[in-house]
Amino acid sequence: MSRPMISDELWLRYGARVVRLAKGETLFDQGMTASSFHQMKSGRVKMVSYNEQGREFVQGMFTDGQTFGEPPFFNDVPYPAAAVAVVDSEVWRCGRAECLRLLAEHPAIHLELTKVLSGRLVYKSMMLAEIAVEEAEHRLATLIGYLRSTDPAGAGQPYRVPFTRQQLADMTGLRVETVVRTVKAMEQQGALEIADGKILWHGR
């Protein structure tokens, strides 16, 4: 479980409220103006956009303690993607004026948020390059390696990938059938193993 960037007590002090979402429910749609700041309290939410054929591209998955949707919030522009609950979830929602006051009065949190956003820019640049030129195996290895690098738990142990084959496909721009075949090939090469249907990654 990730340590919340902003504690429940602090959210309450600045007038935030908890939004409860059922699995599959949308928190905000693509094109809506980003007038609120969001942080996961529990569950999992995906930021997802759709192409003209209706195929999903998952731009990010967020779980306990993580914030999301920050760039359009700070720029006061529409969301470029929708936020949809992957499981039953709870999300802190804070209005613009209150959130900006919170950050101004707590510079350490502001700095931590800047570091998080910088890390996501690195991730997006990396994945854009992968999707443009790399083969399926390299895309998956890069994504899983990045996910592991952001999860300090279990250092020195195989990394248990917390996503389904479909979710990995949505995050890499691959078809799920391609992901299934590629994972099997990587297992045969010894790069990973499958245990109870879950991917255990041995790489860095």
Helices and strands as residue ranges (DSSP letters): H 8-13, E 17-21, E 26-28, E 36-42, E 44-50, E 56-63, E 67-68, H 70-75, E 82-85, E 89-95, H 96-105, H 107-133, H 136-149, E 159-160, H 165-172, H 176-189, E 192-195, E 198-201
